[in-house]
Amino acid sequence: MPGKARMLLAQAQPEVYVTPDGARVYVDPYTGDVIGVERLTRRELRHLRNRGYYPRDAWDEREDNRGGFRDVPEERLDEAYPGNRTGGYDRRNDPRDDREEMRPEPKRVERTPLPEPAPKRAAPEREAPVKTATREAEPGERAQPAPPPKPEPIARAEEPPRPEQRGPLIAKVQVLLDRAGASPGAIDGVKGSNMANALASWAEITGKPLDLSDEKAIDAALAARGGPAFVDYTITNEDAAGPYVASVPADYSEKAKLEKMAFTSPAEAIAEKFHMDEAYLKSLNAGKTFNQPGTVIKVANPGMRVLTPVARIVADKGRELVSAYDQQGNLVAAYPATIGSSDTPSPSGTVKVERVAFNPDYTYNPSKNFKQGENDKVLTIPPGPNGPVGTIWIALSKPTYGIHGTPEPSKIGKTNSHGCVRLTNWDAEELARLVKKDVFVQFLD
C-alpha cells in the first residue's frame, strides 16, 4: 500500500478490531497489547461512506490528520510491541521457527509505523520454502521415477483463542488429558482445536465429559491420576551437556553432514521431555537459565502413559486426529495429527502396519519423492529428534507412507504434511510401543 510501512509479523495471526472511523487496530492475541494501527485515508473513508459502510459523522471533518480515533485509549497506541517479558507467551524467538524446510512463506500485514517503539529482539530469519514438495520418503527406500512438482502446502491459520481459552487452568486440563491418553499435543495453556479433540476423546475414554468450570473436580482428577499438574524440576548435568547442535539447517545436504539431528538447546530438550511447547516452558520460567545444572524450574507432570495394546488405528483427516482402539473396540488413546494435504493427500481406505523403526535415519531421494533446492543426489540424514521424521517411523503397507514423529511438535494439527501421518515425537513413541505388524490403519476422509 503506497505510503505505508510494511512490517512482518513474527507471531501468530493478530486480533483485529475496527473502530467507528474505519481504523484497523491490531492486537497481540497473547499479551493483549496494541501492535499496530492502520487508518483509512479521507479518500478511502469517503469511498466506503458513499457505498453505505459508514455514516457521514464517522469522520469528523473538524479532526486533523490524526484520524479521529476515539474508541481505544490514546496511551495504548504508544505501546511498542512487547519483547520477552515475565509471564508473557512469546513465540517469536522459538528456535523451531528456523528449522522446517517446508515452511510456508510468512504473511505480511501493512500498517503505519508505531511511534517510537521500545527496543525489541528481532524475529528469527525464516528459511525460504521448498518449491516442489510431495511427501516424505520412507527411510531406506529405493529410487523410483519422480512425480510432477506440486505447489507448496500452506499452513492453516487458526482463530486466536479468547482470553478465557488460555491460562493456568487450561494448562492443568491439558496435563490431565495427556495422562488419560487423550493427548492435547504440546502443552501450551491454550484451548485450540487439538484440545477440543482431546476433550471429546476424554469423554469417550472415561465415559463422562470434563467440566472446565469445575477446578476442584479437575484437581481431584489430577490427584487420582498422578498428582499435581506442574512440579519443580532441577536441571541436571546431562540436561546442560547435551549433546546439542548449534542450529538445524534447512538444506538437506547440510543436514546430511551432521552427526546427529539433535536438539539445539537444553530448553528444547526439556520441553520435549515433559510434552511442552518450548515457548510456554520459557514463559513459565522467565529469567531462568536452562543450561545451568542445579537450576530449579517448573515443568508439566505428564505421568504414566497408555499401556493397552492397539488392534486398530483410525486416521481422521477432517479432524486431524489419530485414534487407537483395543481388541474390544474401546478407544484407548487419541493423538492430534497432521495428515497429508490437498496437494499430497494421504492414502484412502485401509492399510496395515508393516514395521516400526525407533530413532530412524532418513533417506532423501529426489528421483522418488521431492526435490529440495539444488539437491539432486540421494542423501542419508542421520537420526535424531530434529530429523524429518522425528524419532519414530511406523511403516504402512502402502509404499512410502508411514506414521512418524516431527521436529516441530507445536505445529501438529496446524500445518500440512506431505502424505504421511505426523504426530509429536512422544505420541508417536507411545503408539509405536502399542502396535505390531498387521494392525489395521483406516483413513477417513
N, C-alpha and C positions, 0 to 999 in steps of 0.2 A: 504494500500500500504506500504510495508516494508520500514522502514527508514524515513517515512514522518509522521508529526504530524497530528492527526485527530481533527478537530475543528467543533463545532456545530454552524450553522448559526441561530441566533435568529430573523432574519428578513425575508423579502420576498426573492424569488429567485434572486440571484445576476446576473448582466450582465457579460458576459464572452467574452473576446477578446483574440484572438490567434495571437501572434507575429510571424514574419518570421521564427524564430528559434524554433517554436513549443510550446513556453511557453504560459500557460493559465493565463490571468490576470483577477481576479475577482473584479468587481467594484460595490459599493453600488448604487442601482438604485435611491435612494432618495437623496444622497449627492454628488454623483459623485466621491467619494473617493475610492482609491485602498484599498481593504481589504485582498488581498492575491495574491500570485504569485506561480504558480505550473510549474516548469521547467522540461523538459524531460531530462532523463539521456542520456549519449552518446550512450549507447546500444539501448535505445528506439528510439532516433532520427535516429540512423543508420538503425534500422529496418524499420522505416517509409520511410526513404530516399531510401532504397533498393526496397521498394514497390512503389516508384514513388510519394510519398506525398510531399517531399521537395527536392529542388535542392541541389547539393552537397556543394554549397558555403553557404547554410543556417547556417551551423555550422562551424564557423571559427576555425580551429584546433589551431590557434595561441592564441585563447582566453583561459583564465584559467577557473576554475570551476564556475565562475560567470555566465556562460551560454551564453555570447554574447548577452545579452538583450539590444536592440538598440532603439526600437520604442517608449517606454514610458520613460518620463523624470526620471532620477535616483532619484530625490528628492521625487517623488511621491511614490516610493517603500518603503520609510521610514515612510510613514504616518500610524499612528495607526488607528484602527477602531474608528470612532468618537462616542462620547457619546452624551448627550442631550445638543446640542448647540443652540444658538439663531437662530431662524428661521428654525431649522432643523426639519425634519419629521421623528421621531424615534418611531418605533412600538415595540422596544424590551421590553420596560417596561409597555406596555399596560396591565393593570390588568386583562383584559378579557382573556389573554393568559393562566390564571391559572384555568379557570372555566369549560370549556366544557369537560364533562366526556367522550364524544365520539371523543376526539381529535385524529387525526391520528399521527402515530409515526413521529417525526421530521426527515427530511432528513439530511444526513451528507455530507460534502464536505472535501475531503482530499487535503491538501496543505502544503507547507513548512511554518514554523512559521514566523511571521513578526518580523523584527529586532527591539528590544527594544520598544515595544508598550507603549503608554501612558496609565495611569490608566483609567479604564472604569468600568461602572456598569455591574454586571453580569446579564445575561438574566434570567428571572424568571424560576424556575423549572417547568417542564411540568408534568402533571399527566399521569400515564400510561393509555393507551386507553382501552376502554371496549372491551372485546374479542368477545361477542356474541350479537350484537345489531340487532334488526329487525326494529321496528318502535316505535314512541311514543305512550303511552297508552292514550286513551281518558280519561279526568277527570271523576272519579266516575264509571268506567265500571266494570262489574263483571268478575270473573275469568273464563277462558276457557283453553283448552289444549295448551301448548306452541308449537310453530312451531320449526322446527330444527334450530340449530345455523347457522348463516351466517357470511361470512367474514366481517371484519370491513371496512366501506366505506372509500375511500381515497379522501383527498382534491385535487381539481384540481388546478394546478399551472397556473397562467396567465402570459403572457409575460410582463415583466416590461415595463411601459409606457416610451415613448421617452420624452426628456426634454420639447418639445413643447406641450406635452399632460398633463402637470401639471402646477399648479401655480394659482395666484390670479384670473385671468380671468376665468379659468376653474371652480374655486370655485363659482364665481359670476353666471356663467351659471347654475351650479347645484342648486343654490338657486332659480333662475328663473324657472327652470324646476319643482322644488318641489312645487312652488306656483301654477303652472298651472295644477297640478295633474299628471304630468309625472315624477314620483319620481325617483331620481338617487340613492336612498338608503341613506347611511350615507354620508354626505357632507364631502369630504376629499381633494378637489383640484386636483383630479386625474381623467383623462379621461380613464375609463376602459370599460368593456362590459356592466356594469349597466348603465353608462351614455350614451353609444351608443344606447341602447334600449330606454332610456328616450328621446333622441333626435328624434328618429323615432316616438315615441308616441306624442311628442310635435307637430310634423308636422301633425299627424292625428287629434289631438285635435283642433289645431288652423287653419289648412288648409294651412300652409306655413312652410318651413324649417327655421331653425335658423342658421344664418351665424356667425360662431365663430370668423371670422376675422374682423367683424364689431362691435367693442367695443361700439361705440356711440349708435348704434341701440340696443345693449344689455342693456346699461344703460337706454335708453329711455323705453324699455320694462319693466325693473325693476321699474322705476318711475311710470309707469302706473299700476303696479300690487303690490304696497305696499311700494315703496321707496328703499333705499339703500340695497344692499345685506348683508352688515355687519353693525352692530350697537354696541354701547357701552352698557354694562350691568353691574349693580352693584350687587355684591354678597350680598344676604340677610341673616338675622339670620336663616331663615328656611333652606336656602341652606347649611349653615355651620353646622346646628344642626342635620340634617338627619331626622329620624334615619338611621344609616348605620351599616353594618356588617363588621367585620374585614376582612373576606375573605369568598368566597363561596366554600365550599368543593365539590370535585368531587363525593365522595361516597354518594349514595342516603340515606343510613341510617343516615349519618351525616347531610345531608340536612334536613331530617325529624325532626331533633332536633331543628332546628332554628325556631324562632317565625315568621319570615318573610323572603322571599327571596329578601332582599332589595339591594339597590346599595351599593357599597363598599367605595365610596368616593364622595365628592361634585363634583369633576371633571367629574366623570362618570354620575352623575345625571344631571348636567348642559349640558353635551354633548348630552344626550338623549333628554332633553327638547328642544334643538334647532336643532335636527336632524343632529348632527355632529358626525364624528369619534372622539373618545376621544383623540387619539394621535395628530390629526390635531388641535383640540381645544388647546391642550397644546403647540403645536408649534407656534400658533398664539399669545400666551400669555406667551412666555418664561420668566421665572423669577417671574411670578405672583404666589401668594398663593391663592388657591381656597377655603381654609377653613377659611378665614378671612373676616367677614362681612365688607362691605364698599369698598372692592377691586373692581376696575373697570377693566373689561376685554372686549375683542372683541368677539362677537358671531355672528353666522349666523342669518338672519332675515327671517324665512320661510314664515311668513304672514298667510293669510287665507287659509283654506283647502277646499276641494271639498264638495258640499252640495247636488248635484243632486242624487236622489235615483237610485240604481242599480237594473236592471232587469235580467242581465245575466253576468256570470263571465267565462272567458276563462283562463285556466292554461296551458300555453305553455311550455312543458317540455324541448323542444330543445332550446328555447330562454331564459329559466329560467325567465319567465315573467308572471305576473297575470294581465289581462286586464279586466276592468269593463265597461259595456255598459248600457245605459239607455233604456227606453221602445221603443224608436225610432231606436235603434241600433247604436247610436252615442257613440264613446269612450269618457268616462268622467274621467277615471283615469287608471293609469298603474303603477304597482309596481314590482321592482326586487324581485325575489323569489328563494328559494331553494326548489326544487320539487323532492322528492324521490331520488332513486339511482338505479343502475342496480341490486344491491343485494336485496334492499327492495323497489320495484317500487311503485309509486303512482297509484291510480285507473286509469282505462281506460274508455272511453266513457263519459256518462253524469250522474251526481248525483245531489242532491238538498241540499240546506242549511236546516238543521233541527232546530238549535237553536244557540244562541250566549251567551257566558259567558264572562263577564268582570272580570278581576283580579281573575282568577280561581285558585284553588289549583290543585294538580296533583297527581293522584293515580298511584303508581308504583306497578305492579302486575306481578311478574316473571313467573307465570303459564300461563299468557295470551300473553305477548309481549316478552320482552327480559330479560335476567338475567344479572345483573350487579355485577361482582365480586362474593362475598360470600353472597350477599343479597338474601335470599330465602323466605322472607315474604312480604306480602302486606304492603306498606308504603304510608302515605299521606304526600306529600311535600307541605308546606304552599305556599300561593300566593305571588307574587311579580315580579318585572321586571327581576330578575335573576333566575326565575323558569324555568323548562324545556320547558314550552310553553309560556313563557313571560307573558304579561298582557291580552291576548285575546285567546279565544278558539271559533272558528266558526265550530260547529259540522256539518258533512256531513252525508247524508243518508247511506253511506257505513260505517258500524260499525268500530270504532277505528280510522277513518280518519277525519282530520279537517284542517282548515286554522288557523294558530296561530302565536304568536309573537316569540321572541327569546331573550336570554340573551346576544347574540353577534351580534349586528347589522352590524358590519363591515365585517362579513363573509357571509352575504346574497348574494346568487348568485355565491359564490366562493367555498363552501364546500357542501357535500352531506347531505341530510336529511334522514329520516327513514320512507319514505312512505307518510308523510304528506306534507303540503304546508307551508313553513315558510317565514314570512315577518318580517321587522323591527317592533318593537312594535308600533311606531307611525303610520306606514302604516296599520298595522292590526287593530288598533283602529279606523282609519278613515273608512276603509272598513266595519268594524263591525257596524258602525252607518249608513251605506248606504244600507245595505242588510236587508232582512227579510226572514222569513220561506218560503220555496219552491222556492227561487231563484235558477235557474239552474246554475250548475258549470260543464263546459265541459273541459275535459282533452285532450290535443292534444299531440300526440307522436312526 
